[in-house]
Structure formats: structure tokens, C-alpha cells
């Protein structure tokens, strides 16, 4: 498949995987999936720009906390809530202390257990509180912060799909994307997101990149633990990684010292 065609197909797949934008998916295979996972941070940046607009426009007519709640809801709507669902399923499976197929079976269940509920509440509360704080910053800093956190969350998927990380199942999204991203794409994505983060905290150009670095380090730890427990990654694990990294970046951007 020509490189340009793979890029275009990967772009369509990334948009349909990470957003609800009305884009038709084209060819789907592992090379295209690799391109899509490498492009995930760029799609996250686009989504972040939309969410920053929602936050700023809503904050102009409503209290910051209300604007933050609307923005969190918009994020769920624009992603079909898939990442939140993946977070709940992954945490439930980890909380069961089961391994391998037994843990994967828990992830397949349609209900959400207590661990998953707590994880969802904590993540949504932290994101909303952080967004309420960001709404009070200058609009360039606010936009940079929301774009950084959202792009970093999708960079977590790029990290999860790097070479050497196996799939937990022989089918599903995890099997399609596991091990498809090479080091160059991972490095380019990390540098791009770090550059976006420079303007996220006024007067502290180092804090944004540091928040991204800490969140990605946490993603590596989470993924290593998941691989040990489940045998590899799944679509749910990718969703959990998005929410964990996004939340940690938001937290790092609003900390003061």
C-alpha cells in the first residue's frame, strides 16, 4: 500500500477511533492501524482545541465549574464515552486480582463494578476541577493546557501500541494495533506534545512538559502491570490509558508550588 494512501487511511481510522466526527473508515489492516495510532496525538490535539472552545465559550456565560462540567460532558460525547468505559472495565479487572483469561472475562461483562465506579468518579472529578481552574487563565494558556492534556492522553495510546507490547487476545482492537508503532513515531509524538505544553502554565514553561513526562511515566508503569496481569493490551486498556494520562496531565498543569 503506498505511503500516502496508508497515511490517509490511517488518518480516517484515527478520527473514527478517537472521535465521533462523521468520517468514513477506509482500509483497515495493521499497517494502517499503526499509522492511526501514531497519529493519535494529532487527533487528540484537534479534539482538545474543540474542547477548549467549549470551555471558554461556556465560561463566558456560566461559572467556571459549570463550564468545566459541560466540557467534561462534551469530551465524553465526542468520544462516545469509549475511553471512560475502557477505564471502568480495566480497573474492575485489575481490582479482581485475577489474571489472564479470568481477568479478560471480567472486562467483557456489561456491568460496572465498584472499582470501576470509583475510578470513573475520581477521574471525572479531577478533570472537572482542573478545567474549572484552567477556565480562569488567559485564553492562550487555557487552550494550550486543554490541547496538551487531550493530545497527551492519545499519546498514551501511541505508547501502548509500541513495538514489543503484545495483545491480550487474538482478536479485537488490541490485536489489530498492538506492536504497530515504531520508535520514530513515538519520539515525534512525545516531542510535539511537549512543545504544545510549553505555553500551558503562564510563567512556568517547564511545568507543562514535566506534567506530560510524569503522566507518560505513569502510563509505562500501568501498561507493564497490565501486560503482566492480562498478557497484553486490549481496546479497554487503551481507553484506560487515555483517561489516566489525560487526568494526570490536567493535575500536573494546575498544581502550584
PyMOL commands that set and color helices and strands:
alter all, ss='L'
color gray80, all
select helices_A, chain A and resi 3-18+30-38+40-59+64-78+82-95+100-108+114-134+139-160+172-177+183-197+205-230+235-254
alter helices_A, ss='H'
color red, helices_A
deselect
rebuild
show_as cartoon
